[in-house]
Structures are given as structure tokens and as C-alpha cells.
Amino acid sequence: MYIHISQLRICKRLINNDICTSVSIINTNTFVHLYALFDA
């Protein structure tokens, strides 16, 4: 399961970011993108 950056942007806007984090753990590559997105 791969999440596109556009979906991550929507996820970033959610109040509960834990959902995004838990989903990103499934795919390491997605986690890297998610981490970079939140870190930026």
C-alpha cells in the first residue's frame, strides 16, 4: 500500500495525526515521506 504525497498533505491537515503515522508504519518508504513532510 503506497500513499501519494497528495494524500499525505490531506492527512497532515487532519487533527489526529496518529492515523497518518500508524498507516505510514506499514510502508517504510511512505514513513520516510511522511516524516520529511511533518519535519519540514
N, C-alpha and C positions, 0 to 999 in steps of 0.2 A: 504493500500500500504506500503510494507516494503522494505527498501533499505538495501542490504547487505553491509558489510564493504568493500568488494572489489569494489563495485560501488562507495562508498564514497571516496575511495582512488583516483579513476579516477576523481571524482567530485572535489577533493581537488586540483588536478593538473590544473583544468580549471582556466583561467584568471579571469572570472567573477564568484566569489564565491557566489554572491547573489542568483543565481539559486539554488544552493545547500541548502542555508538557507531557501528559500521560500518553497522548497519541504519538508524540514525537519519539518516545522511547521505543516504539515498535520499529522504527526505521532510523538507524544511526545517521544516515545521510540527511534525513529530514530534521533530526535533532540538531545537527550542525547548522543547518539553515535557520532553524527556529532560534537557536542560541545566539547566532550572529544578528538576527533580526531584533531580538529583545535587548541585546547588548549595545546595538547601535543607537 
